[in-house]
Amino acid sequence: MSPAQIDLLLFDSVKAGDVHAFRILVEKYSGLLHTHCMKYIRNECDAEEIVADAFITLWDKKSKIDISSSLKAYLYATVRNQSINYLRTVKHAPPVETIGEETSLLHGSNTVIHPFDPSPEQTMNERMKLLEEALALLPPARRKVFLMFRSGLKYSQIADQLNLSEKTVRNQIDRAIKQLRQYVSDALPLGNAFTLFLLTAYAL
């Protein structure tokens, strides 16, 4: 089975409401889409916003999206279109072609070079590490409930295993997500959009 076929199977699961399949796609393509977006948007934070929005749109409109060939191509096209739309809304923003020409003059190629910027993979690893640090600060009982939910268990399953009401489970998860978001927001005040999106994905 080809990677494209595997993606389509995962997306079929996403359309059925499978959060785990959605997370797999996020982890698989977030770094690649960020790199793709940076070809148009020379700003780390804005690129994160665009990639996050692409995934949010994929989830929100999953029942209406029909992909028969390549999910990867669909995501790349979505990010490209959103990047171009973003550039059109930014005052005095140069057209995409001008960005390529300016970059070529400065660096002798058509590739945007950021020698001091971390790679998307490095950035993602650092932020996932930050999430783990935030998890460690949760009260033990709350962390246990959240980790069970993160593993794919439903509220009812967690309630049965821990002998709790579903309302208690939901409240613990809501409070855990609120604490995690606050921790991440305090640590990354200027660039937390995508990390916060990952947290939101856990709560779908």
C-alpha positions as CSV (number, residue, x, y, z in Angstrom):
1,M,0.0,0.0,0.0
2,S,1.4,3.4,-1.0
3,P,1.8,6.4,1.4
4,A,-0.9,8.2,-0.5
5,Q,-3.3,5.3,0.0
6,I,-2.5,5.1,3.7
7,D,-3.2,8.8,4.0
8,L,-6.6,8.3,2.4
9,L,-7.4,5.5,4.8
10,L,-6.5,7.8,7.7
11,F,-8.6,10.6,6.3
12,D,-11.5,8.2,6.0
13,S,-11.1,7.6,9.7
14,V,-10.9,11.3,10.3
15,K,-14.2,11.8,8.5
16,A,-15.7,9.3,10.8
17,G,-14.5,11.3,13.8
18,D,-11.3,9.4,14.7
19,V,-9.2,11.8,16.7
20,H,-6.2,9.4,16.8
21,A,-6.1,9.3,13.0
22,F,-6.2,13.1,12.9
23,R,-3.3,13.4,15.3
24,I,-1.2,11.0,13.1
25,L,-1.8,13.3,10.1
26,V,-0.9,16.4,12.1
27,E,2.3,14.8,13.3
28,K,3.2,13.5,9.8
29,Y,2.6,16.7,7.9
30,S,3.0,19.7,10.3
31,G,6.7,20.1,9.7
32,L,6.5,19.6,6.0
33,L,3.7,22.1,5.6
34,H,5.5,24.6,7.8
35,T,8.5,24.4,5.5
36,H,6.2,24.7,2.5
37,C,4.5,27.8,4.0
38,M,7.8,29.5,4.8
39,K,8.5,29.6,1.0
40,Y,5.7,32.2,0.9
41,I,5.6,33.6,4.5
42,R,9.0,34.6,5.8
43,N,7.7,34.7,9.4
44,E,7.7,31.8,11.8
45,C,4.6,32.8,13.8
46,D,2.5,33.6,10.7
47,A,3.5,30.4,9.1
48,E,2.4,28.5,12.2
49,E,-0.9,30.2,12.2
50,I,-1.5,29.3,8.5
51,V,-0.6,25.6,9.1
52,A,-2.7,25.4,12.2
53,D,-5.6,26.9,10.3
54,A,-5.2,24.4,7.5
55,F,-5.5,21.5,10.0
56,I,-8.4,23.1,11.8
57,T,-10.2,23.6,8.5
58,L,-9.5,19.9,7.6
59,W,-11.2,18.8,10.8
60,D,-14.1,21.2,10.8
61,K,-15.0,20.5,7.2
62,K,-14.0,16.9,7.1
63,S,-17.5,15.7,6.2
64,K,-17.6,18.0,3.2
65,I,-14.1,17.4,1.9
66,D,-13.8,14.8,-0.9
67,I,-10.2,13.7,-1.6
68,S,-9.8,10.9,-4.2
69,S,-6.1,11.0,-5.0
70,S,-3.7,12.7,-2.6
71,L,-4.3,14.2,0.9
72,K,-0.7,15.5,0.8
73,A,-1.4,17.5,-2.4
74,Y,-4.7,18.8,-0.9
75,L,-2.9,20.0,2.3
76,Y,0.0,21.6,0.3
77,A,-2.5,23.4,-2.0
78,T,-4.5,24.6,1.0
79,V,-1.4,26.1,2.7
80,R,-0.2,27.6,-0.6
81,N,-3.6,29.3,-1.2
82,Q,-3.9,30.5,2.4
83,S,-0.3,31.9,2.2
84,I,-1.1,33.8,-1.0
85,N,-4.3,35.2,0.5
86,Y,-2.4,36.2,3.6
87,L,0.2,38.1,1.5
88,R,-2.6,39.9,-0.3
89,T,-4.0,41.2,3.0
90,V,-0.7,42.4,4.4
91,K,-0.2,46.1,3.6
92,H,2.6,46.7,1.1
93,A,3.4,43.0,1.0
94,P,5.4,42.1,-2.2
95,P,3.9,39.6,-4.6
96,V,5.1,36.0,-4.3
97,E,7.2,36.4,-7.5
98,T,9.0,39.4,-6.0
99,I,9.9,37.4,-2.8
100,G,11.5,34.8,-5.0
101,E,13.5,37.4,-7.0
102,E,14.7,39.2,-3.9
103,T,15.8,36.0,-2.3
104,S,17.6,35.0,-5.4
105,L,19.5,38.3,-5.4
106,L,20.4,38.0,-1.8
107,H,21.4,34.3,-1.6
108,G,22.1,33.3,-5.2
109,S,19.2,30.8,-5.3
110,N,15.4,30.5,-5.0
111,T,15.6,29.1,-1.5
112,V,14.8,31.2,1.5
113,I,17.7,30.9,3.9
114,H,17.3,31.5,7.6
115,P,20.7,30.5,9.2
116,F,19.7,31.3,12.7
117,D,16.1,29.9,12.6
118,P,15.5,26.4,14.1
119,S,14.3,23.8,11.7
120,P,10.5,22.9,11.8
121,E,11.5,19.5,13.3
122,Q,13.6,21.1,16.0
123,T,10.8,23.6,16.8
124,M,8.2,20.9,17.0
125,N,10.4,18.7,19.2
126,E,11.0,21.7,21.6
127,R,7.3,22.4,21.8
128,M,6.3,18.8,22.4
129,K,8.9,18.7,25.2
130,L,7.3,21.8,26.6
131,L,3.9,20.0,26.6
132,E,5.5,17.1,28.5
133,E,6.8,19.6,31.0
134,A,3.4,21.1,31.4
135,L,1.8,17.6,31.8
136,A,4.3,16.8,34.6
137,L,2.9,19.8,36.6
138,L,-0.7,18.6,36.5
139,P,-2.1,17.1,39.7
140,P,-1.5,13.3,39.5
141,A,-5.2,12.4,39.3
142,R,-5.9,15.0,36.7
143,R,-2.8,14.0,34.7
144,K,-3.9,10.3,34.8
145,V,-7.3,11.2,33.4
146,F,-5.9,13.4,30.7
147,L,-3.3,10.8,29.6
148,M,-6.0,8.2,29.3
149,F,-8.0,10.5,27.2
150,R,-4.9,11.4,25.1
151,S,-4.4,7.7,24.4
152,G,-7.8,7.5,22.7
153,L,-10.2,6.4,25.5
154,K,-13.7,7.9,25.6
155,Y,-15.1,9.6,28.6
156,S,-17.3,6.6,29.4
157,Q,-14.3,4.2,29.3
158,I,-12.2,6.4,31.6
159,A,-15.1,6.8,34.0
160,D,-15.6,3.0,34.1
161,Q,-11.9,2.3,34.7
162,L,-11.5,4.9,37.4
163,N,-14.9,4.5,39.0
164,L,-15.8,8.1,38.3
165,S,-18.7,9.9,36.7
166,E,-18.4,11.0,33.1
167,K,-19.1,14.6,34.3
168,T,-16.0,14.4,36.6
169,V,-13.9,13.0,33.8
170,R,-14.9,15.8,31.5
171,N,-14.3,18.4,34.1
172,Q,-10.8,17.0,34.8
173,I,-9.9,17.0,31.1
174,D,-11.2,20.5,30.6
175,R,-9.2,21.8,33.6
176,A,-6.1,19.9,32.4
177,I,-6.3,21.5,28.9
178,K,-6.8,25.0,30.5
179,Q,-3.7,24.5,32.6
180,L,-1.7,23.2,29.7
181,R,-2.7,26.1,27.5
182,Q,-1.8,28.6,30.2
183,Y,1.6,27.0,30.7
184,V,2.4,27.0,27.0
185,S,1.0,30.6,26.5
186,D,3.3,31.9,29.3
187,A,6.3,30.1,27.8
188,L,5.7,31.0,24.2
189,P,3.9,34.3,24.2
190,L,4.9,35.2,20.7
191,G,4.7,31.9,18.9
192,N,2.3,29.5,20.6
193,A,-0.4,29.2,17.9
194,F,0.5,25.7,16.7
195,T,1.3,24.3,20.1
196,L,-2.1,25.5,21.4
197,F,-3.7,23.9,18.3
198,L,-2.1,20.6,19.3
199,L,-3.7,20.9,22.7
200,T,-7.0,21.7,21.2
201,A,-6.7,18.6,19.0
202,Y,-6.5,16.5,22.1
203,A,-9.9,17.9,23.2
204,L,-11.8,17.2,20.0
